[in-house]
Amino acid sequence: MSAFRVNVIARNPRQEELATPAVEALVDTGSELTWLPADVLRAVGITPRRKRLFTTATQQKVERDVGFAIVAAEGYETIDEVVFGEPSDMVLLGVRTLEGFGVAVDNIAHRFVATTTIVAIAR
């Protein structure tokens, strides 16, 4: 398995014409949420809604602001919670965003593969 990066754009859900420039993010299926630089999010009017506590890969506890954004990458998009990353934080595309895109990750070919959404009940 190998890591790969994609360009991510976040749009303000209240004013969709306000969009960040493309930001390179590591595709990280080990991260629940997508982490983008706070200054980039704030520049397009995306605002924090609450704080959340996270445990890093090194078992350190960190608290970060979280807000809502329309996230797009590789021709897919979804609305999701995004973490307002600090300068020392990695820029990550998390698994919840990937699920919202409706994709699986092909780590060999370094691409997204569209998947079928599972329905809870079909009658």
C-alpha atoms as one frame of an Amber mdcrd trajectory, in Angstrom:
protein
   0.000   0.000   0.000   1.271   3.489  -0.782   0.089   6.971   0.021  -0.919
   9.482  -2.622  -2.038  13.080  -2.811  -4.866  14.874  -4.586  -5.808  18.513
  -5.066  -8.754  19.507  -2.868 -11.021  22.540  -3.187 -13.388  23.658  -0.420
 -16.385  25.868  -1.155 -18.400  27.914   1.293 -21.800  26.170   1.559 -23.530
  29.528   2.122 -21.880  31.205  -0.877 -20.747  28.490  -3.253 -18.974  30.953
  -5.528 -16.402  31.393  -2.722 -13.872  28.601  -3.178 -10.364  27.959  -1.945
  -7.507  27.502  -4.342  -6.579  23.856  -4.857  -4.716  22.517  -1.830  -2.655
  19.335  -2.048  -3.877  16.789   0.518  -2.737  13.322   1.503  -5.494  10.730
   0.979  -5.725   9.245   4.482  -8.234   6.470   5.181  -6.958   6.455   8.771
  -8.286   9.971   9.366 -11.997  10.330  10.031 -12.229  13.957   8.919 -10.611
  16.119   6.238  -7.993  18.574   7.568  -7.439  21.804   5.614  -5.445  24.912
   6.563  -7.526  27.214   8.769  -6.354  30.369   6.992  -7.445  28.962   3.611
 -10.905  28.040   4.959 -11.403  31.393   6.709 -10.340  33.298   3.561 -13.496
  32.056   1.781 -15.775  32.664   4.758 -15.961  29.096   6.063 -16.389  29.488
   9.799 -15.842  27.166  12.754 -19.013  25.700  14.264 -17.515  23.894  17.260
 -14.352  22.409  18.683 -13.473  18.706  18.625 -10.831  16.684  20.386  -8.645
  14.401  18.246  -6.024  11.773  18.979  -3.027  11.919  16.639  -1.078   8.953
  15.285   1.422   9.570  18.113  -1.425   9.372  20.679  -1.246  13.106  21.399
  -4.582  14.848  22.142  -5.255  18.008  20.139  -8.294  20.272  19.972  -9.248
  21.921  16.681 -12.090  23.984  15.256 -14.471  22.181  12.879 -16.878  23.656
  10.332 -18.838  22.742   7.207 -17.574  22.929   3.617 -18.372  21.554   0.202
 -15.279  19.489  -0.542 -14.256  18.539  -4.085 -11.423  16.427  -5.511 -10.859
  14.366  -8.653 -14.307  15.209 -10.056 -16.205  14.199  -6.893 -17.822  16.434
  -4.272 -19.732  16.262  -0.999 -20.577  18.448   1.947 -18.711  17.484   5.101
 -17.200  18.637   8.356 -13.655  19.908   7.896 -10.981  20.475  10.512  -9.362
  23.919  10.656  -5.753  22.767  10.569  -2.950  24.698  12.205   0.359  25.345
  10.386   1.973  22.278  12.001  -0.903  19.954  10.971  -0.887  17.766   7.883
  -3.406  18.473   5.113  -5.536  15.325   4.864  -8.498  14.042   2.863 -10.327
  11.859   5.379 -12.490   8.785   5.104 -15.814  10.537   5.770 -15.225  12.786
   2.782 -14.262   9.760   0.690 -17.486   8.022   1.728 -19.408  11.159   0.809
 -17.735  11.072  -2.606 -18.952   7.478  -2.973 -15.482   6.171  -3.752 -13.042
   3.516  -2.674  -9.307   4.162  -2.700  -7.067   2.248  -5.102  -3.667   2.675
  -3.417  -1.841   0.804  -6.172  -3.093   2.932  -9.085  -3.327   6.071  -6.886
  -6.906   6.878  -7.810 -10.495   6.844  -6.614 -12.891   4.138  -7.782 -16.631
   4.872  -7.778 -18.577   2.461  -5.585 -22.220   1.531  -5.163 -23.888   3.037
  -2.125 -25.280   0.462   0.289 -28.964   0.924   1.072 -30.185   0.258   4.604
 -33.539  -1.221   3.498 -34.790  -1.949   0.006 -38.356  -3.098  -0.560
